Amino acid sequence: MLTDAAARKLEPGSKPRSDGMVQGLQLIPSKTKGRGKWNLRFVSPVTGKRRDMGLGTYPDIGIAAARRAALEARDLIASGGDPLEAKRAAELERRLETTRPSFEQAGRKVFEEISPGFKNTKHIRQWIGTLETYVFPKIGRLPVNELRASDFADVLRPIWLSKPETASRVRQRCDTVMNWCAAQDYVIASPVQNVDRLLPKQKGKRERVQHHPAVPWRDIPSFTERVLRTGRPTMSKLALEFLILTAARSGEVRHMEQSEIDWEAKIWTVPKERMKAGVIHRVPLSPRAMEILRLRQQEEAFSSFVFPSRNGKPLTDMALTKALRDAKVKSDTPGRIATAHGFRSSFRDWASENGYTRDVAERALAHTIASATEAAYHRTDLLDQRRKMMDNWADHSAI
């Protein structure tokens, strides 16, 4: 059994002295006589490998104190634990206690890191805006390690059934934040994944999809005559008609620039940055679409944007919406005014009922191919076939 008298006689370079009282406890001599390092050698029940655990230096840590620490470690080993792992976990917990963020701090940090990858400013505002509206006021100040599934359920419950789409987005964004926290070791795992078990079942996605109110395709000619060709040709009217003729999205038309037009080939090339699918989209331009572009070209205000507002910036989405509201354009949805996006549905219905294949019609709308295998082999954009179709669509849409 190791005694203080023997320990004080330890010589530098001599062999480690076993304690004799606690299995694996030994005192390893240091470079100074009478001084050494306590070490506990054991086989980890967790890893199955031999490990060494330091317990301090002698004589700062006396023999009795070293034995107590070693016996505590041995008790943990006997119960299936690893004292080194337990020590590391305790140190990590102490460190995290001083650095662990609140949910709002974590949410803003995640937003700062992922927002550069968003395609448009509207998405950026919506992402952080939903958290600021629905989440931060209720649980934003709470440390992330204290949050449970029930906390997130309480946040979502008021909008879970009344605003299912918004609730789903909020839930997804909360989960993104908490998964980031898990990756940072602030929490073990995101509790948001269990929220569904605490809330009533939402309607299926198909049941709650609300289609954009659209002008029935058979009514497009009368709409063109009554609304777009009556009175002076305002910027909103020209942009709306061009939108109809190309079956394009509002943002694609409103941000259209002169440099995107191939006047000779009669093609409008929309850059991938403005496309929902992130892929360049070529649009064949009908004679009427080219006529609108030439009318715009003759204007002094023909800036870099084809359809600018008065301040030279792109028209706002509200400008097109206002034109439809002012004309009280009825849609296929009872009690609702038609929307600019709805004209894509008008075109799609027309294409189906006039014998155009799904592939040609979907490519005109720049929809992605759902099947990865099909997309890998089908690389043509069917421009020539689409040109004939868009010319016929323009003929139908004209007065």
N, C-alpha and C positions, 0 to 999 in steps of 0.2 A: 504493500500500500504506500502510495506517495505521501511524503510528509513535507512540511515547510523546511525542515532542516536539510532534507535531500534536495529540495527544489532550489534552495539558496546556493547549493554547491554545483549547480549545473554549469558545465564548461562549454564554451562555444565549440561547435563541431562535433560534440558527443552525440550519441544516439538518443532518439526520443524516449522519454520515460513514460511507461504506461501508468495510469492512475491506480489500477488494481481494484477499484471499487465500482466503477461504472464501465461497462463493456465499451471498448472503442475509444475511451477518453485518454488522451496522451498530451504530454507537455513537450513541445519541440524547442530545444535550446536556441537562443538568438545569438547575436555576435558579442553580447556582453554577459559576463559571468553572473549567474543568479537571475537571469531574465529569460523568458521564453514565451511561446505562443500556444494557447490551448487549442486543441483540434479534436473533433469527434468524428471518427471514421465509422461509417455504417453502410448497409446495403439498402437502397431506396425501394420501398414497396411499390412505388409508382413507376420507376424506370427499370428496376431490377439490376441496376448498376451500383458499384461502390462509389461513395461520395465522401468528401471531406468538408466538415463544417467548422469554421473558426468561431471560437467562443471568447476571444479577447486575449489580452497579454497578462502574463504573471510578472511581477506581483500585484499589478493594478487590479486584476481579478484573482482573488484568492482561491485556494483549493476548494473550500466549501462552496463558494459561489459557482465555481466552474462545475462542480458535481451537481448542484441543483439545476443549472441550465442544461447539463447533459442528460440528467434524469427526465426533465420535461420533454426534451427532444426524443428520448427513448420511448416515453409514453405515447407520443404522437406516432412514432414509427410502429409501435405495437398495434395501434388502431388503424394502420394502413395509410398513414399520411407521410409526407416528406417534409421535414423541418426546413430545409432550404427553400422549397417551393412556398411554404407557408410564410417564411420570412420575406421572400421576394414579393408575395401578394400583399403583405402588410405594408411594405415600403411603397408599393405602387398605390395602394389605397391612401396612404398619407400624402403622397405627391398629388394625387388626383383631387384630394379634398381642397387643395389650394388653387388648383387650375381648372376644375370642372366647371363648365359654363352653365348659365341658365338656358332655358329653351329658346328664348328670344336671341340671346347672344349666339347660340349655335345656329339658329335659323338664318340669321343675317350673315354669318360666316359662310355657311353652305351656299347661300344665294350669291355672295361675292365670288365664290369659286366657280359656280356653274353657269352664271348668267352670261359670260362671254360666249358661250356656245349656243345661246338662243338666237333664233332667226330674226325676230322682230321686236321692236320696243313694246308692242302691245303685250306679248307673252311675258316680257320682263316685268312689266307693271303688274300683270295679273298674278304672277308667281308669288312675289313678295306681298302684293296687295291682299290676297286671300288670307295669308297668315296674319297680317296686320289687322284685318277686319274680324276674323273669326277665332284666332288662336292666341296671339300675344296678349290681348286684354285679359284673358282668363288664366292661362298657365305660363305666360311668357317669363315671369320672374322666378319660377320654380327651377331648381337644379335638375338637370336632365336625368340624374340617377334616381330621383325621387318620383319620376313620372311613371304611371301605370296605365294599362290599357283602359281602365275605367276613367282616367282623366281625359284621355282623347275621345272616349265615347261621350262624355259629358259635353265636350266641345262640339262634337258633330251632331248630337241628337236634335238640336233645334232646326237643323237644315237637312237632316238625313233623308226625310221623305218629301219635304216641300221643295227642296232644291237638290235633287239627287246628283246632278252632274257636278254642281259646285262642291257638294259634300265629298264626292269621289275624288275630285282634284285636291281638295284640302287634305283628305286622308292620305293620298299619295305623296303630297309634299311633306307632311308630317313624318311619314315613313322614311322619306329620303333623308330628312334631318337626323332622325334617330339612328338610321343605318350608318350615317357618317359618324355619329357619336360612338357607335359600337366599333367602328374601324379605328377610332382614336382611343379606344379602351376606356371611354367615359361610362359606358354601360355595357352589359353583357350582350344584349340583343335588343332589337327594336320591339317594343310592346305593341306597336300599332297594328301588327299583323293579326292580333287577336281581337281587334275592335269589332269586327263583324259579328262575333259571338255574343256581344252585349247589346246589339242594336237590332231593330226589326228588319226583316228582309225587304230590300228594295225591289222595285219592279225591274224586270229584265231590260237590258239595253235596247232591244228592239221595241219594247213596249213604250219606252220613254223618249225615243228619238222624235224630235220635232223637225219636220222638213221645212225648208225655207219656202214661204208662200210664193207661188209662181204664177205667171200669166199662162193659161192654157195655150198650147202651141197653135191651136186653130185661131186664137184671138190675137196672135202677134201682128198680123197685117193691119187690123183695125187699130191696135195700140200704136203702131208705127205712124199711121196716118193721123190719128187723133191727138197724139201726145208729142211725138218726135218731129213730125214734119209740119206742125201747125205753129204759126208765129215765128219769131226769129230763132235761128239755130244757136242756142246758148251752148256754152262749153259742156254743161251737164248733159244736155240732150245729145250732143255729138258723141260724148264719151259713152253714154248709155247705148246708143245705136251701135257703136263700134264694139262694145262689150257683147251685145246680142249677136252680131255678125261673126264674131270670133269665138263665142262660147267661152270666153276667158273669165277669170276671177276679177273682182273689182280692183284689188291691189295691183294686179298685173297690168291692167289698163291704165289706172290712175298714175302709176309710176313709169309708164312707157316713155322711152327716150328716142329722139331722132336717130341716134346711132344704131338702134336695134332694127331699123327698117332697111330691107334690101329692095329698093324701088324697082330695079330691073327684074329681079326674080319674083317680086311680089310676095315676099316672105317676111314675117315678123319673128325675130328670134328673141325669146324671153330668156335672160340669163338665169342660171341655176339659183342664184342668190334670192331671186324673187319667186321661185317656184316652190310650191308646197312639198314636192317630192325631192327637191334639191337637184333636179336634172334639167339641163337645157331643153327648152320646148320650142319647136318651130311651128309657126302658124301660117297656113296658106291664106292669102288675102284675096277676097272676092273683089269684083269690080267696084261694088258699092263701098267696101271697106277702103279701097285705094282712093276712091273719090273723096271720102271723108278726110283722109290724110292729106290729099292735095288741097282741099279747102283750108285745112289747118296750116299748111305750108305757105299759103298766100297771106296769112295773117301776120302782122308785124309782131304780135306777141308770141310767135312760134319760137319758144325758147328751147332749151335742151329737153324739156318735158313736152310731150305732144299735147297733153290736156292739162295745162297749168291753171292754177287759181289766179286771182288778180295780183297776188304778191309774188307770182313766179314759181311758187312751190306746187307740188302735185295737188290735184283736187282731193278733198277729203271724202271719206266714205259717206259722210252725212250729206254732202252735196248731191250725190246720186239718190240717196234715200229721200231727201227733201223734194227732189223733182218728181218722184213717184207719189209721194204723199200729197203734194200740191195738186197733182192731177187726179188724185183719188183712184189710183189704178187698182182695180179689184183683182184678187188672186183666186187660186183654187182652194184656198183655206177660208171658210166662211168667217166674215167679220174682220179679216186682216188684209192690209194693203200689201201689194206685191213687193218683193225685195229684188235688189240687183242680182244677188247670187241665185235667186230663183230662176233666172233666165237660162241658167245652165240645165236645170231640170226641164224647162220648156224645150230646149234643143234636144235633150236626150230622149224625151218622149216622141218628138217629131222623127228623130232618126230611127227609133224602134218601129214606129208605125208606118214608116216609108221604106222598110226593107233593108236598111243598112246593118251590116254585121256589128255585133257587140264590140269586136276588136277595133274596128275603125272608129266607132262612136266614142269608145272609152279613150282612145288615143287622142281624139280631138279635145277631150276634156282634160287631158294630161293626167289621167288616173294611172297609178302604178299597177303593174301586174302582180296579183296576189301570190302566185306560185313562183318561188325562186327558180325552180327548174325551167318553167316556161320563159321567165325573164332572161335566163342565161342563153337561151337559144333564139329568142325572138328579139332581135336588135334593131330591126327597121322601124321607122316611125310612120310608114305608110303615107308619106306626104302626098303622092300623086292621087291616091284614092281619097284622101281627105280633102284635097282641093276640089274635086268634083262634088263631093258631098257639101262642102261649105258654100260653093257657088249656088247649089240648089237650095240650100238653107237661106241664102241671101235673097234668092228669087222669091221664095215663099214669104220672107219677112217684109219684102217691099210692098208698097201700095200698088 
